[in-house]
Amino acid sequence: MLFTVYKTATGLSTTTELEQLALTDAAQVVWIDLYNAATDERDLIEAKFNIELFTRQEAEEIESSSKYFENGDEINANSTYIFHRDGLYANDPVSFILKGNLLVTQRNIELRSFDEVIRSFRLGKRPHINGYHIFLLLFETRIDIEADFLEDLSRKIHAASKSLTLSKRLDQDVLIEINQLQELIILFRQSTSEMQRLISALLKSDIFPHDEREKLRVIIKDAGSLLEHTSFNFARLESLQNTFLGLVDMEQNRIIKIFTVATVVFMPPTLIASLYGMNFQFMPELKWHIGYPFALFLMVLSSTSTLLYFKRRNWL
């Protein structure tokens, strides 16, 4: 599936038809967005615009030389985006090719930043712009969306903290939730760090227009602010995790303490019962009429005395 923005005599127009792209003058096309591109779409674009699109394997390469490189008058870049699908978060690469005034993007996931920019073109809200402007617009929109995402993540962390401190929930779900938030922040940090490195590389480019460098600096600064907020949230989660583990240790110590006290309290009665259970011949208490009540009294007295001693020493 593709989305194309091209220039006409009256302004910018859009199309999703491959046939229309084939008939449009290559010099008039400013943006082609490929979403799960079909083979015929890839073949047409490579032949018409004399570019080589990224394969899935090339887009997923982790080497820095695969993340950004220039080839003549062409800029090739890959940036990782975080996405949500089937209740899970993950990272997936998005490829960018800038050649002349043309921007070609390749992706296999739905992204809100792309959807909002595409919607603005469909509504005719964009003036005459080129591929470099669209590239910057995509990343500016991404920054805004990721800032909202980070705010929502902060609210989730606050809710988890409030749930733990007020209700003192020590069940497994709380620890799992904290771990999931930590994994999400790691994914977010990885994605944003890669974006920051990509924009930094563009600042050193001889191809990227010099009059757009200030926007690149603003994006780098905004990305840095997001990373600082991410570090703060991760520190909050670590503190929350330590609090949870501390409460678990306290609860375990309390339980062990209860068992220890119970064991010590019942030791004197057990000793008394053992003494009168030896059945030696010369044990005058065995012939007392009050022998049984006396033994019970000794057991209760020994247990009560032990409890009072513990309480006096503030061990209970």
Buried (B, 14 or more C-beta within 10 A) or exposed (E): EBBBBBBEEEEBBBBEEBEEBEEBEEEBBBBBBBBEBEEEBBEBBEEBBEBEBBEEEBBEBEEEEBBBEBEEEBBBBBBBBBBEEEEEEEBBBBBBBBBBBBBBBBBBBEBBBBEBBBEEBEEEEBEEBBBBBBBBBBBBBBBBBBBEBBEEBBEBBEEBBEBBEEEEBBEEEBBEBBEBBBEBBEBBBEBBBBBBBBBBBBEEBEBBEEEEEEBBEBBBEBBEEBBEBBEEBBEBBEEBBEBBEEBEEEEEEEEEEEEEBEEBBBEBBEEBBEEBEEEEEEEEEEEEEEBEEBBEEBBEEBBEEBBEEBEEEEEE
